[in-house]
Amino acid sequence: MAANTKTSRKVARYAVPVAVAGVAAATVAMVPAFANAGGPDLPKVTAQQLIEKVAASDVEQLSGTAKISTDLGLPKIASGLLGGGGVTGGSANPEDKVAQLANGTHTLRVAADGEDRQKLTFLDGKDEYSLIHNGDDVWGYDSKSNEVFHEKASPSDQGAGKGAGKEHKTGDRLNASPQKLAEEILAAAGPTTDVSVGETAQVAGRDAYQLVLKPKQSGSTVGSVQIAVDAKNGVPLRVQLLSAQGGKPIVDAGFTKVDFAKPSADTFTFTPPKGAKVTEGVDGHGKGDKDGAFKALESFPGLDGLAGGPGGKGDVKVLGEGWATIARIDSGAGKSLKDLENDKNAPKEAKQFLDSLGDKVNGSFGEGRVLSTRLFNVLVTDDGKVYAGAVTKDALVKAADANK
């Protein structure tokens, strides 16, 4: 185990971590609450105690079925641009599968046996996509196309103290399990977050407490995040992201069935089927660079000039903190929004994209247009700057005015 410790820590990012460790509870505003309307009758706990229960959970083995529903309210044309349509790779590429989670409802089979073995299977009718981590190997398999993606830990990843800072980019993009979502959310909770205990619930037939996180700051599109925690073993069973505007959850990810028995060893065994096309992962695959944020935009007909093309600066500056964080990106665009609007030769796809952006806005920064969803809003200014965050349109305009 000693020789493989670092590798295990890295590849655990691929699928189903089953314990939240290192939660800095002292930085979170703990608000005691003991609501219990209609759920199972459970002993009262504080938010501090519930976070400690999650962090102390030693469950490493499970199997079951999970459902993820996402309703971002994306315009149709923007949904195709932002992912799910195979824009950036083959059908076995995990990045494409993760992009598809940004829209609609998806069912997954989940299995885990410690840090070295996890498996996620996306179910889509008779077709399946599986992501399997077994030791140093990570496989992605698309049954419809009979294509395989394979990535293997490099020798530098296996020795303690070597390869520091390197991660499997595939795993970074496949945080699909309720546990992983809960881990990311709790790790990010800080002084800008109120944390309380909500109503109890039943998830996948198991009694659960609900941890409720709410932004203290104004201007966020997020109303709250609710994490259902197994009352017996502390495993997060469901995560719901609720809009500040109300309505159904923006994201609802949770187990519908779960069993904490050890999965059989052959669950994690994979051999490429005969005749399958196998693509080997490249070192640094998916690694972000200064132009990475614009590659999808550049691939859209007529929008390469708007994104600044391959020579765009892509400088990113983070404004604000916590739930009110906004990313400011300078594309170094060679063409303005007005130029594109007035270009009679611009492809119809480019015009459709501009129409999908929605409202025109103005301020001391100048003019721009806003792509609005239930969670993220993006302001594209006429001079090629982009402001994006899980904040309201007004918050983006204020940020653009203050940082023009």
N, C-alpha and C positions, 0 to 999 in steps of 0.2 A: 504493500500500500504506500510505503514511504516514497518509492521512486515515482509513483503515479499520482501523488497528491495534488500537484499543481495542475496536471492535466484534468483530473477529476473536477477540480474547482471550476476550470474553464468550461469544460463541456457540459457541466450541469446547467449552463445557460440555455442549452438547446431545447429543453422541454419542461420538465415538471419538478422544480425544486419543491420540497414538501415541508420546509420550515422557514420561517422568516427570522433571520438572525441579525443581531447587531442593530436593532431598532433603537434609535436615540430618543427614548421616551421623554427624557428631561427637556428636550427642545419642543415638545408638543404640548399644546394647551389642553389639559385633561379636564373635561367637564363631566362630572358624575351624573348619570341619568339611569333610571330603572324602569322605563316604560315596558309594559308587557301586555299589550292589548290583542287578544285573540291568538297568540302564539303559545307554544308549550310553556308550562310553568317551571322555570329554572331558578336556581339560586341567584340572588342579585350579585352583580360584579361591577366594578368601576372600569372605565376605559383603560386605566393604567394596568389593572389586573388582566384585562382581556388581551391587550397587546403583549404582555408578558407571557400569557398562555400560548399565543401564536408563536412567539419567538422561541419558547421552550419546547415546542412540539418536536418529537423525535420520530415521527412517522416518515418512513422512507420507501414504503411499498404500498402500492394501490393500483387498482384498475377500475374502469368505469366508462360512462358515457357523459359527455358534456355538450351543452348547446350554447352557441354564441350568437346573439342577435345585435346588429348594429344599425342604427338609424341616424346617420349624420345629416340627412337632408341634402345630400349632394345633388347639384344639377346633373342631368344625364350626361352631358358632354364633358363636364369636369370629372365625373366619376370615371369615365373611360380614360381620361388623361392621367388621373392620379393613381390608377392601379387597377389590377384585376383583368386587364385585357392583354397580358403578355407583352407589355411594352418593352420590358427590360431583359427578357430572357426566355428560355425554353419552358415547356410545360412542366418539367420536373424541377425547375428552379424554385427553391423554397420562397424566394422573394415574391414571386408571382402569387403563391398561395396565401402569403401573409396579406398582400394587397387586397385579395378577394374578401378578407375578413372585414374590410372597411364598409361593406355593403351587405345587407340582407341577413338571413339566418343560416347558420352552418352547424352541423352536428359532427362531433369528433369522438373517436374512441381514444381513451387515454390509458397508458400503463407506465408504471415506474417501479424500479427496483434499485434504490440508492442512486448515487451520483453517476454511476457508470452505465446505467441502462434506463433509457426512456423511449417511449414510442407514442406518436400522435398519428391518428389516421383520420383524414378528412373524408366524410361520407357524402357522396353526391349521387343519389340514385344507385345505379349498378356500378358506377365508376368510383374509384377510391384513390386518394393520394396519401402516402405514408411517409413520415419522417422518423427514422430509427437511429438512435444513438446506442451503440454497443461497444464499450471500451473506447478505443481510439478512432473507431469508424463512425461516420455519420452518413446515412443514406437517405435520399429522397426518391420516391418511386411513384410515377403517375401511370395508373393501370390503363387509362384510355389511350394514351399515346405510346405506351410501353417504353417510356424514357426513364433514365435513372440519373440522379445527381449523386456524386460521391465526394466526400471531403475527409481527409485523414490528418490527425494531429502530427505536426512536424516534430522532429527530434528536439528542437529548441523549446517546444511547449512542454516536454516531458520532464525536464530537469528543473529542480527548484532553483529559483534565481535566474533562470535563463528565459529569454523570450518575453521579458516583462512587458506588459502593456498589450501583448498580442491577444486577440480574441477570435473565435470563430464568428465571422460575419453572418453566416447562415443562422446561427443560434440567436444572434442579436435581433434578428428580424422575426423570430417565431416564438414570441411570448404569448402563447395562445391559451395556456391553462389558467383556471381560476387562481391557483396558488401563485403562479408567476405574476399575474396582474396585481394580486394583493401585495406581493413582495415589493413590486415597483412603487405602488402607491404609498405604502407605509414608509418605505425608505425615503420617499420624497417629502413626507409630511414634516412640517417644521413650524416655526413660530407664526406663520401666516395661516395656520389651520386650527380650527376648533375640532376636538375629537370627543365624542360622547358614545354612550351605549343606547341603541334604539330598541325597538320591539324585538322580541324573540321570534323565531321562524322555524319552519321545517323545510329542509332542502335535501332532495334525494332520499327522503324518508328518515333523515337524521335531525335531531334537535340542534338548534343553532342560536347563538347570540348574534346580534348585528352591531358592528362597529360603524359609526357614522362620522364621516369627515366633511366639514363644511369650510369654505373659504371665509376668512375674516375680511378680506379686501373686497371693495366694490369693483364692478366692471368685469367680473369673471362670467363666462357663459355657463360655468358649472354650478349647479345648485348644491349638490352633495354627492359623495361617494359612499355607498353602503356595502360593507363586507360581511357576509354571513360566515361565522366561525363555528366549526363543529364544537359543541359543548363538551364533548368527551375528550377529544384528542387535540383540539386547537388547530386543525387543518382548515384553511379557508375553502369554503364550499361554493361560494357565489360572490361575484362582484357586480354591482350595479352603479352606473354613472348616470346621474339625473341632471336634467337641464334646469337652469335657473328660471326658465320660462314655463316649466311644468311639462305635462304630457308624458308619454311613455319613455322608458329609459333610453338614453342615447346608446349605451352599451349595457347588455345584460348577459353576463357570462357565468354559467354555473353548471354543476353536476346535476344530471337527472338520475343517474345511478352511480353508486360508488361502493367499492369493496376494498378493505384494507388488508386483505390477505396477499401473500407473496405471489406475483404472477409467475407462470411457468417460464423456464429459461428460453424455450423456443419462441416465445413471444417476440424476443429481440433479435432473433436470427434472421439474416437476410442474405440472399444470393440473387444477383441480377438474373431475371428470366432469360431464357434463350432468345436471341435475336434482339434484345433490348439495346437501345442506344445509350451508352454510358458517357456522361460528361464529368470530368474530374474538376473539382474546385481548384481555383488558382489562388496562390498565396496573395492575400490582400484583396480577394474578391469582394466587391461591394464597398471597399474602403472609401470613405468620403474624402473628397478633395475640394478645392475652392470652386470648381465648376459643377460638382455633383448635384447641387440643388436645382440646377437648371437643365439637366440632361433630358428629363421628360418633356420639358417645355420646348427645348430645341428640336426634339424629334417630331413635334407637332407642325404640320405644314403651315408655313408662313410666319411662324413665331420665333424663328431662330434669331432674327434681328432684335426682337423685343427682349429676348433673354441675354443679349449681348454676344451670342455665339460662343465659339470655343475660347475667344479672348476675353470674355466677360470677367470682371474682377471677382465677383462672388464673395465680397467681404461681408462677414457676418458680425453683428454687434448685438449683445443681449441687453435689453432694457427692462428695468423693473426686477421684481423677484416674486417667488411663490406662484400663486394662482394668477397673478397679473403680469407674468413674464411675457415679453414681446420680443420676437427676433426681427432685427432690421437687417435686410440683405441688400447690398448694392450690386446690382447685376452688371453695371457698366454697359447698359443697353445701347445699341447703336440706333435703335428706332423707338420712338415714343408711341404711346397709346393713340394719340391723335394722328400720327403718321399712318398707323395701321388702319384706323377707322376711315381715313380719307383715301387709302390706297385702293383704287379701283381694280387693281390686278391681284389683290390679296386673295388667297384661296378661301373658299367658303367655310372650310373648317376653322380657319383663323377668325373669321367673322362670327361664327357660331360660338367660339370660345369667348370672345369679347361680350357677346350677348349674355352668356351664362354668368359672367362676372357680376351682373346685376347693377346695383345703385352706383351712380356717379356721385362723387363727393368732392368737396373743395375746402380749402383752409389756407392758412398762411404758408403752408408747404407747396401750394399750387393745386393741381387737380389730379384725380385718380378714380379708380373703380374698385369696388369691393366684391370679392367672392364670399358669400355668406353661407355657413352651414350651422347646424344646431350646436356644434362644439367649437370648431375653428373658424375664424374669420381672417381673410387675407386682403390687405390693401395694396394695390399696385399703383404707384404714382406715375404721373406722366413722364417724369425724368428717369424712370427705370429702377426706382427703389421699391422694395417689398417689405411690408410690415405684417407679421403673422403671429397669431397666438390664440389661446382659448379665452378670448376677451371680446367685448362688444365692439361694434363698429365705431361707436363714439370714442372708445378707449384707443383704438388704432389711429383715429384722426388726431386726437390729442398728442399721441406719441409722435406722429409725423410732424405736427406743428412744432413740438419741442425739440426735434432732432433733425430739422430740415438742413 
